[in-house]
Amino acid sequence: MTTKTLKTFLTRDGIRLEVLGAVPENPKACLIVWPCMGGAVQMYRVPVDKFTAHGCACILYNPRGHGHSEGEMEIQAMSNDLEEIIQACVPSETPLVMVAHSAGANAGLQFAARYRPPEQFVLIAPVLDSRESLFSMYQRKTISEFIDILCTYTRDDTLPRMVLADEKWLDVEVWKSNGYRQMLDEVPARIHLGAFLENLFLPGHNAFKELEKFAGRTRIFITEDDTWYPVATTRGLADRFGIPIETLAEAQNHFFAGAWERVWGEVLRLICSLATARSR
């Protein structure tokens, strides 16, 4: 059986993306991994060999502006890119299983509503409303975690830290009247910081409707105390929509440190059960 190894993908509009993984010939299923905002799939240590040994393709997707991928972080463009990647790499009859972390869960649900829905979602510490996430982080005084990640995109973080010092910038009128988009876009950085903040948080992205739409094919894993998104919101939505939700004791934080081995074991069992069911 031949297996194609993935490293990069060139989009139709000329953006080079870092897309890792492997696609066996005639895969039984395809695992798609969508990372957290500003993260990279390498941090999850996906055991690709274990999945391909079971005939499962793996597409480890670093969207625009993530990892070594070029481009700006914009959800519609990211969704377009993933659809292009899937069409190029995976047979149309292959069932998809998407594992998406944090804000990647929000983006992944939006992708599914517009394009080809995965047969199963596994959402890890999902951030289902981008504005609720930041307001919660300001209230809990954990916003530095978000700001620190954003500031890795620039060597001069003085202006971003000043603007994001409190939640006032999240008011659309304050944002516009101060010209924050133009000011932040002029900061030398790997991405346009102003455009990123405006696109993702003003007015923001809420995936509650998409979560409800795909509830029957979704399961959620959370950590006991999430500094990025209110656990109460996630639990409430899971209860309302009848979605299985489990707290993993191994998960030390929002980034699921200590729990990824458990996650991949659960995902592999899920994929094997899907393959068995389809073969009957």
C-alpha positions as CSV (number, residue, x, y, z in Angstrom):
1,M,0.0,0.0,0.0
2,T,1.4,3.4,-1.0
3,T,1.2,6.3,1.3
4,K,1.6,10.0,0.3
5,T,3.4,12.1,2.9
6,L,2.2,15.7,3.4
7,K,4.4,18.7,4.1
8,T,3.1,21.7,2.3
9,F,0.2,22.8,0.2
10,L,0.0,25.7,-2.3
11,T,-3.5,27.2,-2.5
12,R,-5.1,28.5,-5.7
13,D,-4.3,32.1,-4.6
14,G,-0.6,31.3,-4.1
15,I,-0.5,30.9,-0.3
16,R,1.9,28.2,0.9
17,L,0.5,26.3,3.9
18,E,2.1,23.9,6.2
19,V,0.0,20.8,6.0
20,L,1.5,17.7,7.6
21,G,0.5,14.1,7.8
22,A,0.0,11.1,5.5
23,V,-2.6,9.7,3.2
24,P,-2.7,6.0,2.5
25,E,-4.1,4.7,-0.7
26,N,-7.9,4.2,-0.4
27,P,-8.1,5.4,3.2
28,K,-10.9,4.0,5.4
29,A,-11.2,7.5,7.1
30,C,-9.4,10.8,7.3
31,L,-8.4,12.5,10.5
32,I,-8.3,16.3,10.2
33,V,-6.6,18.3,13.1
34,W,-7.3,22.0,13.4
35,P,-5.1,23.8,16.0
36,C,-5.9,26.5,18.4
37,M,-5.7,30.2,17.5
38,G,-2.0,31.0,16.9
39,G,-1.0,27.4,17.7
40,A,0.5,24.7,15.4
41,V,-0.4,21.1,15.0
42,Q,3.1,20.0,16.0
43,M,2.2,20.8,19.6
44,Y,-0.4,17.9,19.7
45,R,2.1,15.2,18.8
46,V,-0.4,13.2,16.7
47,P,0.7,9.6,16.4
48,V,0.3,9.6,12.6
49,D,1.8,6.1,12.2
50,K,-0.8,4.5,14.5
51,F,-3.6,6.0,12.4
52,T,-2.1,5.1,9.0
53,A,-1.5,1.6,10.3
54,H,-5.3,1.3,10.6
55,G,-5.8,2.7,7.1
56,C,-6.7,6.2,8.3
57,A,-5.3,9.3,6.5
58,C,-4.1,12.2,8.6
59,I,-4.3,15.9,7.6
60,L,-2.6,18.0,10.2
61,Y,-3.7,21.5,9.2
62,N,-1.9,24.7,10.1
63,P,-4.2,27.4,8.7
64,R,-3.0,30.7,7.4
65,G,-0.8,32.5,10.0
66,H,-0.3,29.3,12.0
67,G,2.9,27.4,12.4
68,H,5.0,27.9,9.2
69,S,1.9,28.7,7.0
70,E,1.8,32.0,5.2
71,G,-1.1,34.4,5.1
72,E,-3.4,36.2,7.4
73,M,-5.7,34.6,10.0
74,E,-9.2,34.9,8.6
75,I,-11.8,32.2,9.1
76,Q,-13.4,32.3,5.7
77,A,-10.1,32.0,3.9
78,M,-9.0,29.2,6.3
79,S,-12.2,27.3,5.5
80,N,-11.7,27.7,1.7
81,D,-8.2,26.4,2.1
82,L,-9.2,23.3,4.0
83,E,-11.9,22.4,1.4
84,E,-9.3,22.8,-1.3
85,I,-6.8,20.5,0.6
86,I,-9.5,17.8,1.2
87,Q,-10.6,17.8,-2.4
88,A,-6.9,17.5,-3.6
89,C,-5.8,14.8,-1.0
90,V,-8.8,12.7,0.0
91,P,-11.2,10.6,-2.0
92,S,-14.7,12.1,-1.9
93,E,-16.2,8.9,-0.3
94,T,-13.8,8.9,2.6
95,P,-15.5,9.8,5.9
96,L,-13.8,12.7,7.8
97,V,-13.2,12.9,11.5
98,M,-12.2,16.4,12.8
99,V,-10.3,17.0,16.0
100,A,-10.3,20.8,16.7
101,H,-8.9,22.6,19.7
102,S,-10.0,25.9,21.3
103,A,-10.8,28.5,18.6
104,G,-10.1,25.9,16.0
105,A,-13.3,24.2,17.2
106,N,-15.3,27.4,16.4
107,A,-13.6,27.6,12.9
108,G,-14.1,23.9,12.2
109,L,-17.8,24.0,13.0
110,Q,-18.1,27.0,10.6
111,F,-16.2,25.1,8.0
112,A,-18.6,22.1,8.3
113,A,-21.6,24.4,7.9
114,R,-20.3,25.8,4.6
115,Y,-18.5,22.8,3.0
116,R,-18.2,19.0,3.7
117,P,-19.3,18.1,7.2
118,P,-17.1,15.6,9.0
119,E,-18.8,12.4,10.0
120,Q,-17.6,13.0,13.6
121,F,-16.3,16.0,15.5
122,V,-14.1,15.8,18.6
123,L,-13.8,19.2,20.1
124,I,-11.1,19.9,22.7
125,A,-11.6,22.8,25.1
126,P,-13.7,24.5,22.5
127,V,-14.0,28.3,22.4
128,L,-17.5,28.7,20.9
129,D,-17.8,32.4,21.1
130,S,-14.7,34.6,20.5
131,R,-15.9,37.7,22.3
132,E,-17.2,35.7,25.3
133,S,-13.8,34.2,25.6
134,L,-11.9,37.5,25.8
135,F,-14.5,39.1,28.2
136,S,-14.1,36.1,30.4
137,M,-10.3,36.3,30.3
138,Y,-10.4,40.0,31.2
139,Q,-12.7,39.2,34.1
140,R,-10.6,36.3,35.4
141,K,-7.4,38.3,34.8
142,T,-6.0,35.6,32.5
143,I,-6.0,37.8,29.4
144,S,-2.2,37.9,29.5
145,E,-2.2,34.4,28.0
146,F,-4.0,35.7,24.9
147,I,-1.9,38.9,24.7
148,D,1.4,37.0,25.0
149,I,0.5,34.7,22.1
150,L,-0.6,37.6,20.0
151,C,2.7,39.4,20.7
152,T,4.8,36.5,19.5
153,Y,3.9,37.8,16.0
154,T,5.9,41.0,16.5
155,R,9.2,42.1,18.0
156,D,7.7,45.4,19.1
157,D,4.8,44.6,21.4
158,T,4.5,48.1,23.0
159,L,1.4,49.2,21.1
160,P,-0.5,45.9,21.2
161,R,0.0,45.6,24.9
162,M,-1.2,49.2,25.4
163,V,-4.4,48.7,23.3
164,L,-5.2,45.4,24.9
165,A,-4.5,46.4,28.5
166,D,-8.3,46.4,29.2
167,E,-11.4,45.3,27.4
168,K,-12.4,48.8,26.1
169,W,-11.1,48.0,22.6
170,L,-13.8,45.4,22.3
171,D,-16.3,48.2,22.0
172,V,-16.8,48.8,18.2
173,E,-17.1,52.5,18.6
174,V,-14.0,52.8,20.7
175,W,-12.1,50.6,18.2
176,K,-13.2,52.7,15.2
177,S,-12.9,56.2,16.8
178,N,-9.3,55.4,17.9
179,G,-8.3,54.0,14.5
180,Y,-6.9,50.9,16.2
181,R,-7.0,48.7,13.1
182,Q,-4.7,51.0,11.1
183,M,-2.4,51.7,14.1
184,L,-2.0,48.0,14.8
185,D,-1.7,47.0,11.1
186,E,1.3,49.4,10.9
187,V,3.2,47.5,13.7
188,P,5.8,45.4,12.0
189,A,4.5,41.8,12.4
190,R,4.1,38.5,10.7
191,I,0.4,39.2,10.3
192,H,-1.6,42.4,10.3
193,L,-2.5,42.6,14.0
194,G,-5.4,45.1,13.6
195,A,-7.1,43.1,10.8
196,F,-6.8,39.9,12.9
197,L,-8.4,41.5,16.0
198,E,-11.1,43.1,14.0
199,N,-11.9,40.0,11.9
200,L,-12.1,37.6,14.9
201,F,-13.5,39.8,17.6
202,L,-15.5,42.7,16.1
203,P,-18.3,41.6,16.1
204,G,-16.8,38.2,16.8
205,H,-17.6,34.6,15.9
206,N,-20.2,32.5,17.6
207,A,-20.7,28.8,16.7
208,F,-23.6,27.9,18.9
209,K,-26.0,27.3,15.9
210,E,-23.3,25.2,14.1
211,L,-22.8,23.2,17.3
212,E,-26.5,22.5,17.6
213,K,-26.6,21.5,13.9
214,F,-23.8,18.9,14.3
215,A,-24.7,17.9,17.9
216,G,-25.5,14.3,16.8
217,R,-22.0,13.8,15.5
218,T,-20.0,15.6,18.2
219,R,-18.3,14.8,21.4
220,I,-16.4,17.3,23.7
221,F,-13.5,17.0,26.0
222,I,-12.8,19.7,28.5
223,T,-10.4,20.5,31.3
224,E,-11.6,21.0,34.9
225,D,-10.7,24.7,34.9
226,D,-10.3,26.5,31.6
227,T,-8.7,29.9,31.7
228,W,-9.7,30.7,28.1
229,Y,-13.5,29.9,28.0
230,P,-16.2,29.4,30.6
231,V,-16.7,25.7,31.3
232,A,-20.2,26.5,32.4
233,T,-21.1,27.7,28.9
234,T,-19.7,24.6,27.2
235,R,-21.4,22.3,29.7
236,G,-24.7,24.2,29.3
237,L,-24.6,23.9,25.5
238,A,-23.7,20.2,25.6
239,D,-26.6,19.5,28.0
240,R,-29.0,21.6,25.8
241,F,-28.0,19.9,22.6
242,G,-27.4,16.3,24.0
243,I,-23.7,16.2,23.3
244,P,-21.5,13.8,25.2
245,I,-19.0,15.8,27.2
246,E,-16.2,14.6,29.4
247,T,-13.7,16.2,31.7
248,L,-10.2,14.7,31.4
249,A,-8.4,14.7,34.7
250,E,-5.1,14.5,32.8
251,A,-5.6,17.8,31.1
252,Q,-3.6,20.4,33.1
253,N,-4.8,23.5,31.3
254,H,-6.6,24.9,28.3
255,F,-3.9,23.5,26.0
256,F,-4.5,20.0,27.4
257,A,-1.0,19.4,28.5
258,G,-0.7,15.9,29.8
259,A,-3.9,14.7,28.1
260,W,-3.1,14.3,24.4
261,E,-2.1,10.7,24.6
262,R,-5.5,9.9,26.0
263,V,-7.2,12.1,23.4
264,W,-5.5,10.2,20.5
265,G,-6.4,6.9,22.0
266,E,-10.0,7.9,22.2
267,V,-10.0,9.2,18.6
268,L,-8.4,6.1,17.3
269,R,-11.0,3.9,18.9
270,L,-13.7,6.2,17.5
271,I,-12.3,5.9,14.0
272,C,-12.0,2.1,14.2
273,S,-15.6,1.8,15.4
274,L,-16.8,4.0,12.5
275,A,-14.8,1.8,10.0
276,T,-16.3,-1.3,11.5
277,A,-19.8,0.1,11.3
278,R,-19.4,1.1,7.6
279,S,-18.1,-2.3,6.7
280,R,-21.2,-4.1,7.9
